Amino acid sequence: MTELLRHASCPVPVASLRIGVMPEMEVGIQLSKDYAAAGSDAECIVNDEQPAHPSGAVCRVGPHDGARWFQVDLPYVGDWADAINVVAMPGPDFTEAAVGVIAPDGTLIARHTVTTAPGGPQLFLGQLIRRDGAWSFRAVGEWLEPDGNTAADTATATEPPAPPQAPGADFEPFTVEGCGKDVITAPGWLPPGPVIVELQAGDAKGYTRVYTLDRKNRNDQVFRRDSRRNERHRGMARVPVHGRLRLLVDDKRPWTLRILPLSAAERLDGPRQGRGNHVYVYDGPIADLRFRAEGHHQIRAYRYGNPQSFKTIRGEGDQTAPMPPGRRLLTVDCESDWEIEAVPVEGSDAGSTPDTDPEPLGEEVEPPPLYSGSDDSWPFAPFDTFTAEGEGKQVVSAPGGLPNGPVMVEFEARGKRTYTYIYALNRWHKDEETLLAAKVKDPCHRFLAEEPPMRRLRMRVADHEYESDPRPWTLRILPLTAAGRLDATPRRGHGHAVFLYSGPLADLRLRTVEGDDHYVTVRVYENGDTVEYGRSYTLLAGDGGGTAPLPACKVLLTVKTNARWEIEARPVVF
């Protein structure tokens, strides 16, 4: 940790950081273009009245532990801001204030403490500034005058970001890099309307998937394809008028995602070759669209600027289809190598003026709110906790009277690292289902089990099974209401776990931080329904975790891994 003096600075990683201001007081976070700008006349984007920046890059978070906390995702801060200023409004009883920057792993990167006597109504504590692509934290410690200037008159207000451009207008490409499964929320300054989504994966073969997410986190495919090393795929998506474009990317390799304007599409003015998914723009007379490929393909020809008006051409092998005159946007989806060409029809008026004006998209109605609020009522019957103790290999019978439906089993042991297996037994005392299979030192695993109909839940515990000195363990059966609640506050643990979530649309973020086996699986049961025909699915699966969308309803989650992890559910800001 670095204790910074006034006007000193230190580098910070380009990652998801936390900023804390102690003691708890009114705090405003201003995003500006000029790294020296701050003050009451400048635009304080994130404060008590607006707890999140429209871009989602900065938001106010918990816990409420005597400090004010803010989440700052530096990778999502675009060219519209080069500084993130922290301004506090201390009360009349001010004695001292401190600002700290916390790394993703919870370590304190830097701190600055101000003890000078008040010289104005606001205290400019510090700022994150970007120079040449690198971020650093600068300790300021200046009191601001009522007009927003410091005593040295070094801070000036900046102009707010430019308003969004008209649909279909050009914009600066948005780029983000990642690996594995992740949810990408596009910045708020993207103009509404159709855009090009481009993904390029790493130096290996693999399978790539990209989906758009709607306001209920339901997905719609942009493209999914077997991909060669360093292969680039392009598809089309639409930025909504009311809301933000959100994309779900699933590729185990390192990848780079770009959101581009339609003007970035390649022109189809001659033969073009490719593989997978691509986007072209055609601007010319009536023509024959010739497509050659060995595998199945689908081509969509959109009227330029209107993603709701298109003609689909699909089939296998070589194919020719008529292309109307005017400007068209074409998306190609083919599982093999292909060649495409638009050949003008002989005798057509090649000099005719193409129809370049896009059709009106129609006025989009403001959607209803997604979620009216959260509560902590769950459809799980309460019962008294049952506890059993043992060591090594034993059979545990649950008490009678357990309610129908899932229960939570907690297994805790102390000693050296070893394999632990817990099985549910059938009526013939054979292993029917593997409830737990893990290898963790000093574990405290939580997992789901369910009492079978017309008989009692019986489990076979095999811990330290082949050792001469088996370690003692404790097994508890608890109601699911005892599971931890998931929210924007990061939770940390080791091994298997169970969580309850009740809140608005959110991004589930999980990453493994320590352990030999970093593979993790997160399974979701919507509305607490764990039966096979219920709404349940695997949300995350892979090495290291990732980010995935959570629906706006009551959700039961199970985490299965041998590694240490950190998990949070961050509400989506549209």
C-alpha positions as CSV (number, residue, x, y, z in Angstrom):
1,M,0.0,0.0,0.0
2,T,1.2,3.5,-0.8
3,E,0.3,6.5,1.4
4,L,0.3,9.4,-0.9
5,L,1.3,13.0,0.0
6,R,-0.5,15.9,-1.6
7,H,-0.2,16.1,-5.4
8,A,1.7,12.7,-5.5
9,S,0.5,9.9,-7.8
10,C,1.0,6.2,-8.3
11,P,0.0,3.8,-11.2
12,V,-3.1,1.6,-10.9
13,P,-4.1,-1.5,-13.0
14,V,-6.6,-1.1,-15.8
15,A,-9.2,-3.3,-14.0
16,S,-12.3,-3.1,-11.9
17,L,-11.3,-1.0,-8.9
18,R,-13.1,0.2,-5.8
19,I,-12.8,3.8,-4.4
20,G,-13.7,4.3,-0.8
21,V,-14.1,7.6,1.1
22,M,-13.9,7.6,4.9
23,P,-15.7,8.6,7.0
24,E,-19.1,8.3,5.3
25,M,-20.2,11.6,3.8
26,E,-21.8,12.9,0.7
27,V,-19.5,12.1,-2.3
28,G,-19.8,12.9,-6.0
29,I,-17.8,11.2,-8.8
30,Q,-17.2,13.4,-11.9
31,L,-16.0,12.0,-15.2
32,S,-14.3,14.6,-17.3
33,K,-12.1,15.0,-20.4
34,D,-9.6,17.4,-18.9
35,Y,-7.5,15.6,-16.2
36,A,-7.3,18.8,-14.1
37,A,-11.1,19.4,-14.0
38,A,-13.2,19.2,-10.9
39,G,-15.6,21.3,-9.0
40,S,-19.2,22.1,-8.1
41,D,-19.9,23.6,-11.6
42,A,-18.7,20.5,-13.3
43,E,-20.9,17.5,-13.9
44,C,-20.9,15.2,-10.9
45,I,-22.3,12.1,-12.7
46,V,-22.4,9.6,-9.8
47,N,-23.8,10.8,-6.4
48,D,-26.8,10.1,-4.1
49,E,-29.3,11.3,-6.7
50,Q,-27.8,9.3,-9.6
51,P,-26.1,6.1,-8.3
52,A,-24.7,5.0,-11.6
53,H,-23.1,6.6,-14.7
54,P,-25.0,6.0,-17.9
55,S,-22.1,4.1,-19.3
56,G,-22.1,1.7,-16.4
57,A,-18.4,2.3,-15.9
58,V,-18.9,3.9,-12.4
59,C,-21.6,3.1,-9.9
60,R,-22.2,3.4,-6.1
61,V,-22.0,0.1,-4.2
62,G,-21.9,-1.2,-0.6
63,P,-21.2,-2.2,2.0
64,H,-22.3,0.5,4.4
65,D,-19.5,0.2,6.9
66,G,-18.8,3.8,7.7
67,A,-17.5,4.6,4.2
68,R,-18.8,5.5,0.8
69,W,-17.9,3.0,-1.9
70,F,-17.8,3.2,-5.7
71,Q,-17.1,0.6,-8.3
72,V,-14.9,1.9,-11.2
73,D,-14.5,-0.3,-14.3
74,L,-11.5,1.3,-16.0
75,P,-11.7,-1.0,-19.1
76,Y,-15.1,0.5,-19.9
77,V,-14.1,4.1,-19.6
78,G,-14.1,5.3,-23.2
79,D,-12.5,8.2,-25.0
80,W,-15.2,10.5,-23.5
81,A,-13.3,10.7,-20.2
82,D,-9.7,11.0,-19.1
83,A,-10.2,11.7,-15.5
84,I,-12.4,10.3,-12.6
85,N,-12.6,13.0,-9.9
86,V,-13.6,12.3,-6.3
87,V,-15.2,15.3,-4.6
88,A,-16.6,15.1,-1.0
89,M,-19.0,17.4,0.8
90,P,-17.9,17.2,4.5
91,G,-20.1,18.4,7.2
92,P,-19.4,21.1,9.8
93,D,-17.8,18.6,12.2
94,F,-14.9,17.8,9.7
95,T,-11.6,16.7,11.3
96,E,-10.1,14.5,8.5
97,A,-11.1,12.5,5.4
98,A,-9.3,9.8,3.5
99,V,-9.7,8.3,0.0
100,G,-8.5,4.8,-0.9
101,V,-8.2,2.8,-4.1
102,I,-8.8,-1.0,-3.8
103,A,-7.5,-3.6,-6.3
104,P,-9.7,-6.4,-7.6
105,D,-8.1,-8.9,-5.1
106,G,-9.0,-6.6,-2.2
107,T,-5.6,-5.1,-1.5
108,L,-5.3,-1.4,-0.9
109,I,-3.3,0.2,-3.7
110,A,-3.1,3.8,-2.5
111,R,-4.5,6.1,0.1
112,H,-4.5,9.9,0.7
113,T,-5.6,11.6,4.0
114,V,-6.6,15.2,4.3
115,T,-6.4,16.9,7.7
116,T,-6.3,20.6,6.7
117,A,-8.9,23.0,8.0
118,P,-11.9,23.5,5.7
119,G,-11.4,26.2,3.1
120,G,-14.6,25.7,1.1
121,P,-17.8,23.7,1.0
122,Q,-16.3,20.8,-1.1
123,L,-13.1,18.8,-0.8
124,F,-11.4,17.6,-4.0
125,L,-9.8,14.4,-2.6
126,G,-8.2,12.8,-5.6
127,Q,-8.6,11.6,-9.2
128,L,-7.9,8.7,-11.5
129,I,-6.3,10.1,-14.6
130,R,-5.3,8.5,-17.9
131,R,-2.3,9.4,-19.9
132,D,-1.1,7.5,-23.0
133,G,-3.4,4.7,-22.2
134,A,-2.1,4.1,-18.6
135,W,-4.1,5.0,-15.5
136,S,-2.8,6.4,-12.3
137,F,-4.2,7.8,-9.0
138,R,-3.3,11.4,-8.0
139,A,-3.8,12.7,-4.5
140,V,-5.2,16.2,-4.7
141,G,-6.4,17.3,-1.2
142,E,-7.7,20.7,-2.3
143,W,-10.7,22.6,-0.9
144,L,-13.0,24.1,-3.5
145,E,-14.5,27.6,-3.5
146,P,-18.2,28.0,-4.0
147,D,-17.6,28.7,-7.7
148,G,-15.9,25.3,-8.0
149,N,-12.3,26.6,-8.2
150,T,-9.5,25.7,-5.8
151,A,-7.4,28.3,-4.1
152,A,-4.8,28.0,-6.9
153,D,-7.6,28.2,-9.5
154,T,-6.4,25.0,-11.1
155,A,-9.8,23.3,-11.6
156,T,-12.2,24.3,-14.3
157,A,-15.5,22.8,-15.5
158,T,-15.6,20.8,-18.7
159,E,-18.3,20.5,-21.3
160,P,-20.6,17.5,-20.9
161,P,-20.4,14.7,-23.4
162,A,-21.9,15.3,-26.8
163,P,-25.5,14.1,-27.2
164,P,-26.1,10.8,-29.0
165,Q,-25.9,10.9,-32.8
166,A,-28.8,10.1,-35.1
167,P,-29.6,6.5,-36.0
168,G,-27.0,5.1,-38.4
169,A,-24.5,7.9,-37.8
170,D,-20.8,7.2,-37.5
171,F,-19.1,6.8,-34.2
172,E,-15.8,5.9,-32.8
173,P,-15.5,2.0,-32.6
174,F,-15.9,0.5,-29.1
175,T,-13.3,-2.2,-28.3
176,V,-13.0,-4.6,-25.4
177,E,-10.8,-7.6,-24.8
178,G,-11.6,-10.7,-22.8
179,C,-11.3,-14.4,-22.4
180,G,-14.0,-17.1,-21.8
181,K,-17.6,-16.2,-21.1
182,D,-18.4,-12.5,-20.5
183,V,-21.2,-10.0,-20.7
184,I,-20.4,-6.8,-22.5
185,T,-22.5,-3.7,-21.9
186,A,-21.9,-1.2,-24.7
187,P,-21.3,2.5,-23.7
188,G,-24.3,4.8,-23.5
189,W,-23.0,7.1,-26.2
190,L,-23.5,4.6,-29.0
191,P,-26.3,5.9,-31.4
192,P,-29.5,3.8,-31.6
193,G,-29.9,1.7,-34.6
194,P,-28.0,-1.1,-36.4
195,V,-24.3,-1.7,-35.8
196,I,-21.6,-4.2,-36.7
197,V,-20.3,-6.6,-34.1
198,E,-16.9,-8.0,-34.8
199,L,-15.1,-10.7,-32.8
200,Q,-11.6,-12.0,-33.4
201,A,-10.3,-14.9,-31.3
202,G,-6.8,-16.0,-30.3
203,D,-4.1,-18.3,-31.6
204,A,-5.9,-21.6,-31.5
205,K,-9.0,-23.3,-32.9
206,G,-12.2,-23.1,-31.0
207,Y,-15.9,-22.4,-30.9
208,T,-17.2,-18.9,-30.6
209,R,-20.7,-17.6,-29.7
210,V,-22.0,-14.1,-29.5
211,Y,-25.6,-13.2,-28.5
212,T,-27.5,-10.0,-27.9
213,L,-29.4,-9.7,-24.6
214,D,-32.8,-8.0,-24.3
215,R,-34.3,-6.3,-21.3
216,K,-35.1,-9.7,-19.8
217,N,-31.7,-11.2,-20.5
218,R,-33.1,-13.4,-23.2
219,N,-30.5,-14.0,-25.9
220,D,-30.7,-13.7,-29.7
221,Q,-27.9,-15.1,-31.8
222,V,-25.5,-12.8,-33.6
223,F,-23.2,-15.7,-34.7
224,R,-21.9,-19.0,-33.4
225,R,-19.2,-20.8,-35.3
226,D,-16.2,-23.2,-35.3
227,S,-13.3,-20.8,-35.7
228,R,-9.8,-21.1,-36.9
229,R,-6.9,-19.3,-35.2
230,N,-7.1,-15.5,-35.3
231,E,-10.2,-15.8,-37.5
232,R,-12.5,-12.7,-37.6
233,H,-16.3,-12.9,-37.6
234,R,-18.8,-10.1,-38.2
235,G,-22.5,-9.9,-37.5
236,M,-25.2,-7.3,-37.1
237,A,-26.9,-6.1,-33.9
238,R,-29.1,-3.2,-33.0
239,V,-28.6,-0.6,-30.3
240,P,-32.1,0.0,-28.7
241,V,-33.5,3.5,-28.5
242,H,-34.4,3.1,-24.8
243,G,-31.5,1.2,-23.2
244,R,-28.1,-0.2,-23.9
245,L,-26.7,-2.8,-26.3
246,R,-25.6,-5.9,-24.2
247,L,-23.7,-8.8,-25.7
248,L,-23.0,-12.2,-24.3
249,V,-19.6,-13.6,-25.6
250,D,-18.7,-17.2,-25.0
251,D,-15.2,-18.3,-26.3
252,K,-12.6,-20.1,-24.2
253,R,-9.8,-18.4,-26.1
254,P,-8.6,-14.8,-25.6
255,W,-10.8,-12.6,-27.8
256,T,-11.2,-9.0,-29.0
257,L,-14.8,-7.6,-29.5
258,R,-15.5,-4.4,-31.5
259,I,-18.7,-2.6,-32.1
260,L,-18.4,-0.7,-35.4
261,P,-20.7,1.7,-37.4
262,L,-22.3,0.4,-40.6
263,S,-19.8,2.5,-42.6
264,A,-17.1,0.0,-41.5
265,A,-18.7,-2.7,-43.7
266,E,-16.7,-3.8,-46.7
267,R,-18.2,-3.0,-50.1
268,L,-19.3,-5.8,-52.3
269,D,-17.9,-4.3,-55.6
270,G,-16.2,-7.5,-56.8
271,P,-15.6,-11.1,-55.9
272,R,-15.0,-11.6,-52.2
273,Q,-13.9,-14.7,-50.3
274,G,-14.2,-15.7,-46.7
275,R,-15.2,-18.2,-44.1
276,G,-17.8,-18.0,-41.3
277,N,-19.7,-14.8,-40.7
278,H,-19.2,-11.5,-42.5
279,V,-21.0,-8.2,-43.3
280,Y,-20.9,-6.4,-46.7
281,V,-22.6,-3.3,-48.1
282,Y,-23.9,-3.3,-51.7
283,D,-24.7,0.0,-53.5
284,G,-25.5,-0.4,-57.1
285,P,-28.0,-1.4,-59.8
286,I,-30.0,-4.6,-60.1
287,A,-27.7,-7.6,-59.9
288,D,-27.4,-11.3,-59.5
289,L,-26.0,-12.4,-56.2
290,R,-23.8,-15.4,-56.7
291,F,-22.7,-17.5,-53.8
292,R,-20.4,-20.5,-53.9
293,A,-19.8,-22.8,-50.9
294,E,-19.8,-26.5,-50.0
295,G,-21.7,-26.3,-46.8
296,H,-25.0,-24.9,-45.6
297,H,-25.3,-21.1,-45.7
298,Q,-27.7,-18.2,-44.9
299,I,-27.5,-14.7,-46.4
300,R,-29.7,-11.9,-45.4
301,A,-30.0,-8.7,-47.5
302,Y,-31.2,-5.8,-45.4
303,R,-32.5,-2.6,-46.7
304,Y,-29.8,-0.2,-45.5
305,G,-30.4,1.1,-42.0
306,N,-33.5,-1.0,-41.3
307,P,-32.8,-4.3,-39.6
308,Q,-36.5,-5.2,-39.7
309,S,-36.7,-5.3,-43.5
310,F,-34.7,-8.1,-45.1
311,K,-34.7,-11.0,-47.5
312,T,-33.2,-14.4,-46.6
313,I,-31.3,-16.6,-49.0
314,R,-30.4,-20.0,-47.6
315,G,-29.4,-23.4,-48.9
316,E,-26.3,-25.6,-49.7
317,G,-23.8,-25.5,-52.5
318,D,-23.7,-22.9,-55.3
319,Q,-26.6,-20.5,-55.5
320,T,-27.7,-17.4,-57.5
321,A,-30.4,-15.0,-56.3
322,P,-31.7,-11.6,-57.6
323,M,-30.4,-8.5,-55.9
324,P,-32.7,-5.4,-56.1
325,P,-31.1,-2.0,-56.9
326,G,-30.2,0.4,-54.1
327,R,-28.1,0.2,-51.0
328,R,-28.3,-3.2,-49.2
329,L,-26.5,-4.6,-46.2
330,L,-25.7,-8.3,-46.5
331,T,-24.8,-10.7,-43.6
332,V,-23.2,-14.0,-44.6
333,D,-23.4,-17.0,-42.3
334,C,-21.7,-20.2,-43.7
335,E,-20.0,-23.1,-42.0
336,S,-17.3,-23.5,-44.7
337,D,-15.1,-21.4,-47.1
338,W,-17.2,-19.3,-49.5
339,E,-17.1,-16.9,-52.4
340,I,-19.6,-14.1,-53.0
341,E,-20.1,-11.7,-55.8
342,A,-22.8,-9.2,-57.0
343,V,-22.9,-9.3,-60.9
344,P,-24.9,-6.4,-62.5
345,V,-27.6,-7.6,-64.8
346,E,-26.7,-6.9,-68.5
347,G,-28.7,-3.9,-69.8
348,S,-29.5,-2.5,-66.3
349,D,-29.0,1.2,-65.7
350,A,-25.7,1.1,-63.9
351,G,-25.7,4.9,-63.5
352,S,-29.1,5.1,-61.7
353,T,-29.1,6.8,-58.3
354,P,-29.3,4.1,-55.6
355,D,-31.9,4.3,-52.9
356,T,-29.6,5.4,-50.1
357,D,-32.2,6.8,-47.7
358,P,-33.0,4.3,-45.0
359,E,-36.6,3.5,-44.3
360,P,-37.9,5.0,-41.0
361,L,-37.4,2.6,-38.1
362,G,-40.6,3.7,-36.3
363,E,-40.9,5.3,-32.9
364,E,-39.9,2.9,-30.1
365,V,-42.1,3.1,-27.1
366,E,-40.5,3.3,-23.6
367,P,-40.6,-0.2,-22.2
368,P,-42.2,-0.9,-18.8
369,P,-40.0,-1.3,-15.8
370,L,-38.4,-4.7,-15.5
371,Y,-38.7,-5.3,-11.8
372,S,-40.7,-3.5,-9.1
373,G,-38.5,-4.4,-6.2
374,S,-37.0,-7.2,-4.3
375,D,-38.0,-9.1,-1.1
376,D,-36.7,-11.9,0.9
377,S,-39.7,-14.3,0.8
378,W,-38.9,-17.7,-0.7
379,P,-41.0,-20.8,-1.3
380,F,-38.9,-22.9,1.0
381,A,-40.4,-24.4,4.2
382,P,-38.5,-23.8,7.4
383,F,-37.2,-26.6,9.7
384,D,-34.7,-27.1,12.5
385,T,-31.1,-27.7,11.5
386,F,-30.0,-31.3,11.7
387,T,-26.3,-32.0,12.6
388,A,-24.3,-35.2,12.3
389,E,-20.6,-35.7,13.2
390,G,-18.3,-38.4,12.1
391,E,-15.0,-39.3,10.5
392,G,-13.9,-41.2,7.4
393,K,-16.6,-43.2,5.7
394,Q,-20.1,-43.2,7.2
395,V,-23.8,-43.2,6.3
396,V,-26.0,-40.3,7.4
397,S,-29.8,-40.6,7.6
398,A,-31.8,-37.4,7.6
399,P,-34.5,-37.0,10.3
400,G,-38.1,-37.5,9.3
401,G,-40.3,-34.5,8.6
402,L,-38.1,-32.7,6.1
403,P,-40.3,-30.7,3.7
404,N,-40.8,-31.6,0.1
405,G,-38.3,-29.8,-2.2
406,P,-34.6,-29.0,-2.0
407,V,-32.6,-28.6,1.2
408,M,-29.1,-27.3,1.7
409,V,-26.4,-29.6,3.0
410,E,-23.2,-28.2,4.6
411,F,-20.1,-30.3,5.0
412,E,-17.2,-29.0,7.0
413,A,-13.9,-30.8,7.9
414,R,-10.5,-29.9,9.2
415,G,-7.2,-31.4,8.3
416,K,-5.0,-32.0,5.3
417,R,-6.3,-31.8,1.8
418,T,-8.1,-34.9,0.6
419,Y,-10.9,-36.2,-1.6
420,T,-14.4,-35.9,-0.4
421,Y,-17.4,-37.7,-1.9
422,I,-21.0,-37.6,-0.7
423,Y,-23.6,-39.8,-2.5
424,A,-27.4,-39.9,-2.2
425,L,-28.5,-43.6,-1.6
426,N,-31.5,-45.2,-3.3
427,R,-33.9,-47.6,-1.7
428,W,-31.4,-50.5,-2.3
429,H,-28.6,-48.5,-0.5
430,K,-26.7,-48.1,-3.8
431,D,-25.1,-44.8,-4.8
432,E,-27.9,-43.0,-6.8
433,E,-26.5,-39.5,-7.2
434,T,-23.2,-37.8,-6.5
435,L,-24.0,-34.8,-4.4
436,L,-20.4,-33.7,-3.8
437,A,-17.0,-34.5,-5.3
438,A,-14.2,-32.2,-4.3
439,K,-10.7,-32.0,-3.1
440,V,-10.2,-29.0,-0.8
441,K,-8.2,-28.5,2.4
442,D,-10.4,-27.4,5.4
443,P,-13.5,-27.2,3.3
444,C,-16.9,-25.8,4.1
445,H,-19.0,-27.0,1.1
446,R,-22.6,-26.2,0.6
447,F,-24.7,-28.1,-2.0
448,L,-28.3,-29.2,-2.7
449,A,-30.1,-32.4,-1.9
450,E,-33.7,-33.4,-1.9
451,E,-35.6,-35.9,0.2
452,P,-37.1,-38.6,-2.1
453,P,-40.8,-39.3,-2.1
454,M,-42.1,-41.9,0.5
455,R,-38.7,-42.3,2.2
456,R,-35.9,-40.4,3.9
457,L,-32.8,-38.8,2.6
458,R,-29.8,-41.0,3.2
459,M,-26.2,-40.0,2.3
460,R,-23.0,-41.9,2.2
461,V,-20.0,-39.8,3.2
462,A,-16.5,-40.9,2.0
463,D,-13.9,-38.5,3.3
464,H,-10.3,-39.5,3.8
465,E,-11.5,-43.0,2.9
466,Y,-8.2,-44.6,2.3
467,E,-6.2,-43.0,5.1
468,S,-5.3,-44.5,8.4
469,D,-6.0,-41.3,10.3
470,P,-9.4,-40.0,8.8
471,R,-10.2,-36.4,9.6
472,P,-13.3,-35.5,11.6
473,W,-16.2,-33.8,9.8
474,T,-19.5,-32.2,10.5
475,L,-22.5,-32.4,8.2
476,R,-25.6,-30.2,8.6
477,I,-28.9,-30.2,6.8
478,L,-30.3,-26.6,6.6
479,P,-33.3,-24.9,5.0
480,L,-32.5,-23.0,1.8
481,T,-33.4,-19.7,3.5
482,A,-30.1,-20.1,5.3
483,A,-28.2,-19.7,2.0
484,G,-26.1,-16.5,1.5
485,R,-27.8,-13.6,-0.3
486,L,-26.1,-12.4,-3.5
487,D,-25.9,-8.7,-4.4
488,A,-23.4,-6.2,-5.7
489,T,-21.2,-6.8,-2.6
490,P,-18.5,-9.3,-3.6
491,R,-18.6,-12.6,-1.7
492,R,-15.6,-14.8,-1.3
493,G,-15.4,-18.5,-0.6
494,H,-13.7,-21.8,-1.3
495,G,-15.3,-24.8,-2.9
496,H,-19.0,-25.5,-3.4
497,A,-21.6,-22.9,-2.4
498,V,-25.3,-22.0,-2.6
499,F,-26.7,-18.5,-3.0
500,L,-30.1,-16.8,-3.3
501,Y,-30.7,-13.8,-5.5
502,S,-33.8,-11.6,-5.6
503,G,-33.4,-8.4,-7.5
504,P,-33.3,-6.6,-10.8
505,L,-31.6,-7.6,-14.0
506,A,-27.9,-8.1,-13.2
507,D,-24.6,-9.4,-14.4
508,L,-23.2,-12.4,-12.4
509,R,-19.5,-12.0,-12.1
510,L,-17.4,-14.8,-10.8
511,R,-13.7,-15.4,-10.9
512,T,-11.5,-18.0,-9.3
513,V,-8.5,-16.6,-7.5
514,E,-6.6,-19.5,-6.0
515,G,-6.4,-23.3,-6.2
516,D,-5.1,-26.1,-8.5
517,D,-8.4,-26.7,-10.2
518,H,-9.9,-23.4,-11.5
519,Y,-12.8,-25.1,-13.4
520,V,-16.1,-23.8,-12.1
521,T,-19.8,-24.5,-12.8
522,V,-22.6,-22.2,-11.8
523,R,-26.1,-23.6,-12.2
524,V,-29.3,-21.4,-11.9
525,Y,-32.8,-22.4,-10.8
526,E,-35.3,-19.7,-11.5
527,N,-37.9,-19.1,-8.8
528,G,-36.3,-21.8,-6.7
529,D,-37.6,-24.7,-9.0
530,T,-35.0,-27.5,-8.8
531,V,-37.1,-30.2,-10.5
532,E,-35.9,-31.6,-13.8
533,Y,-38.7,-30.0,-15.8
534,G,-38.3,-26.6,-14.1
535,R,-36.5,-23.6,-15.4
536,S,-32.9,-24.5,-14.6
537,Y,-29.7,-24.2,-16.7
538,T,-25.9,-23.9,-16.4
539,L,-25.0,-20.3,-16.4
540,L,-21.2,-20.5,-16.3
541,A,-18.9,-23.4,-17.0
542,G,-15.1,-23.2,-17.6
543,D,-11.7,-22.3,-16.2
544,G,-11.5,-19.1,-14.2
545,G,-15.2,-18.1,-14.2
546,G,-16.5,-15.2,-16.2
547,T,-19.6,-13.0,-16.5
548,A,-23.1,-14.1,-17.4
549,P,-26.6,-12.5,-17.3
550,L,-29.0,-13.0,-14.3
551,P,-32.7,-12.7,-14.9
552,A,-34.9,-10.3,-12.9
553,C,-36.6,-12.9,-10.7
554,K,-35.9,-15.0,-7.7
555,V,-32.9,-17.2,-8.4
556,L,-31.2,-20.1,-6.6
557,L,-27.6,-20.6,-7.7
558,T,-25.1,-23.4,-7.0
559,V,-21.3,-23.0,-7.4
560,K,-19.2,-26.1,-7.9
561,T,-15.4,-25.7,-7.9
562,N,-12.3,-26.7,-6.0
563,A,-10.8,-23.2,-6.2
564,R,-11.2,-20.0,-4.2
565,W,-13.6,-17.6,-5.8
566,E,-15.2,-14.2,-5.7
567,I,-18.8,-13.7,-6.8
568,E,-21.2,-10.7,-7.1
569,A,-24.4,-9.8,-8.9
570,R,-24.1,-6.3,-10.3
571,P,-27.4,-4.6,-11.4
572,V,-27.6,-3.7,-15.0
573,V,-27.7,0.1,-15.8
574,F,-29.5,0.9,-19.0
